[in-house]
């Protein structure tokens, strides 16, 4: 029986980050992964969907190439090549990760593992003695009653990554990050997309003004959506909605989020999606850093990002969370010269302040995923608005919108 300082179950962002940090500090670490390193993010989430998004945006841009003074004949795409690019991207990133984990000194066992007690982890090949156990076994797609996954007509966010050809029409149930991103991917490729949302607005977790803008953008792009509505029944692949309307999609993507795989176990420390808290890869990575290195972290300042054109990012308080003591300022992206050069004038940057401090930020813009981190650094480090005003923002950029907003506070 082998002995280690730490045994980690799950090779996703939380597991491999914790493993490499512990090994760097001189601890002996064994990591168990029943499938592939990288977890949901690399293999069934962030990375493959971003590859699909990029391919779809390239095609969408080429369809409007004339606006840039460029002409093409017979613009088309081969979806099998799009899938091939996605697979190659995931494989390359995974191989780099595997090498990094190996070089860090972490022992990786590609076996399904179970916790026997606080010092024992078992596989079908035997037991491993460990001083400490970390469970980072991840999450799985949440299944809704009446929309049980069958891999053919009702797909999960895992299933849709394996489609070999595009549908003509699809119904997406749920308008969180998964639903919004897949609506963008499929509509860019010319698929007739319809979104069903049980709440009163799209992307209900976001700032109310962000939701309204996304609804406007989707209307302009021809993406249909039903709000405050649910599925009444499904007859012969025809979906009957609660309001009486019907939709006949080629398949349904049930995008109701994810749920933790493993329950709480007193024999281990839970990290990542397994905690059932914030199910984001960057949150999982920071949890691991907090556990191993003692890096403090305010989870309220975890940024959320939804990809596609334009990107959506936010953190902190939303407009609907604030009373009259807060100040809200907004700058349209169309005020930026760089946005006009890029033909990306849709969106805004919005900041919520009180006193001399920033309490929330909401962005719809090209590069929003990068812009949000200026606000993150300020809020996490308790910087004042006057502190940020000392920074010189380059021109022409999208980030200069932040400075322009600050000058008006």
Secondary structure as the mmCIF struct_conf table of DSSP 4:
data_model
#
loop_
_struct_conf.conf_type_id
_struct_conf.id
_struct_conf.beg_label_comp_id
_struct_conf.beg_label_asym_id
_struct_conf.beg_label_seq_id
_struct_conf.end_label_comp_id
_struct_conf.end_label_asym_id
_struct_conf.end_label_seq_id
STRN STRN1 UNK A 2 UNK A 9
BEND BEND1 UNK A 12 UNK A 12
HELX_RH_AL_P HELX_RH_AL_P1 UNK A 13 UNK A 24
TURN_TY1_P TURN_TY1_P1 UNK A 25 UNK A 26
STRN STRN2 UNK A 29 UNK A 32
BEND BEND2 UNK A 34 UNK A 35
TURN_TY1_P TURN_TY1_P2 UNK A 37 UNK A 38
HELX_RH_AL_P HELX_RH_AL_P2 UNK A 39 UNK A 44
BEND BEND3 UNK A 45 UNK A 45
HELX_RH_AL_P HELX_RH_AL_P3 UNK A 46 UNK A 63
TURN_TY1_P TURN_TY1_P3 UNK A 64 UNK A 64
HELX_RH_3T_P HELX_RH_3T_P1 UNK A 65 UNK A 68
TURN_TY1_P TURN_TY1_P4 UNK A 69 UNK A 69
BEND BEND4 UNK A 73 UNK A 74
HELX_RH_AL_P HELX_RH_AL_P4 UNK A 79 UNK A 104
TURN_TY1_P TURN_TY1_P5 UNK A 105 UNK A 105
HELX_LH_PP_P HELX_LH_PP_P1 UNK A 106 UNK A 106
STRN STRN3 UNK A 107 UNK A 109
BEND BEND5 UNK A 111 UNK A 111
STRN STRN4 UNK A 114 UNK A 117
TURN_TY1_P TURN_TY1_P6 UNK A 118 UNK A 119
STRN STRN5 UNK A 120 UNK A 123
TURN_TY1_P TURN_TY1_P7 UNK A 124 UNK A 125
STRN STRN6 UNK A 126 UNK A 135
STRN STRN7 UNK A 139 UNK A 141
HELX_LH_PP_P HELX_LH_PP_P2 UNK A 142 UNK A 143
STRN STRN8 UNK A 144 UNK A 144
TURN_TY1_P TURN_TY1_P8 UNK A 145 UNK A 146
STRN STRN9 UNK A 147 UNK A 147
BEND BEND6 UNK A 151 UNK A 153
STRN STRN10 UNK A 154 UNK A 155
TURN_TY1_P TURN_TY1_P9 UNK A 157 UNK A 158
HELX_RH_3T_P HELX_RH_3T_P2 UNK A 159 UNK A 162
BEND BEND7 UNK A 164 UNK A 165
BEND BEND8 UNK A 168 UNK A 168
STRN STRN11 UNK A 169 UNK A 173
BEND BEND9 UNK A 176 UNK A 176
HELX_RH_AL_P HELX_RH_AL_P5 UNK A 177 UNK A 188
TURN_TY1_P TURN_TY1_P10 UNK A 189 UNK A 190
STRN STRN12 UNK A 192 UNK A 196
BEND BEND10 UNK A 198 UNK A 203
TURN_TY1_P TURN_TY1_P11 UNK A 204 UNK A 205
BEND BEND11 UNK A 206 UNK A 206
HELX_RH_AL_P HELX_RH_AL_P6 UNK A 208 UNK A 221
TURN_TY1_P TURN_TY1_P12 UNK A 222 UNK A 222
STRN STRN13 UNK A 224 UNK A 226
BEND BEND12 UNK A 228 UNK A 228
STRN STRN14 UNK A 231 UNK A 235
TURN_TY1_P TURN_TY1_P13 UNK A 236 UNK A 237
STRN STRN15 UNK A 238 UNK A 241
TURN_TY1_P TURN_TY1_P14 UNK A 242 UNK A 243
BEND BEND13 UNK A 244 UNK A 244
STRN STRN16 UNK A 246 UNK A 247
BEND BEND14 UNK A 250 UNK A 250
STRN STRN17 UNK A 251 UNK A 254
STRN STRN18 UNK A 258 UNK A 260
BEND BEND15 UNK A 261 UNK A 262
TURN_TY1_P TURN_TY1_P15 UNK A 266 UNK A 267
BEND BEND16 UNK A 268 UNK A 268
STRN STRN19 UNK A 269 UNK A 270
HELX_RH_3T_P HELX_RH_3T_P3 UNK A 272 UNK A 275
BEND BEND17 UNK A 276 UNK A 277
HELX_RH_AL_P HELX_RH_AL_P7 UNK A 281 UNK A 293
HELX_RH_3T_P HELX_RH_3T_P4 UNK A 299 UNK A 301
STRN STRN20 UNK A 304 UNK A 306
BEND BEND18 UNK A 308 UNK A 310
STRN STRN21 UNK A 311 UNK A 316
HELX_RH_3T_P HELX_RH_3T_P5 UNK A 319 UNK A 321
TURN_TY1_P TURN_TY1_P16 UNK A 324 UNK A 325
BEND BEND19 UNK A 326 UNK A 326
STRN STRN22 UNK A 327 UNK A 332
HELX_RH_3T_P HELX_RH_3T_P6 UNK A 333 UNK A 335
HELX_RH_AL_P HELX_RH_AL_P8 UNK A 337 UNK A 342
TURN_TY1_P TURN_TY1_P17 UNK A 343 UNK A 343
STRN STRN23 UNK A 348 UNK A 354
TURN_TY1_P TURN_TY1_P18 UNK A 355 UNK A 356
STRN STRN24 UNK A 357 UNK A 365
TURN_TY1_P TURN_TY1_P19 UNK A 366 UNK A 367
HELX_RH_AL_P HELX_RH_AL_P9 UNK A 368 UNK A 380
TURN_TY1_P TURN_TY1_P20 UNK A 381 UNK A 382
STRN STRN25 UNK A 384 UNK A 384
HELX_RH_AL_P HELX_RH_AL_P10 UNK A 385 UNK A 389
TURN_TY1_P TURN_TY1_P21 UNK A 390 UNK A 390
BEND BEND20 UNK A 391 UNK A 391
BEND BEND21 UNK A 395 UNK A 398
TURN_TY1_P TURN_TY1_P22 UNK A 399 UNK A 399
HELX_RH_AL_P HELX_RH_AL_P11 UNK A 400 UNK A 407
TURN_TY1_P TURN_TY1_P23 UNK A 408 UNK A 408
#
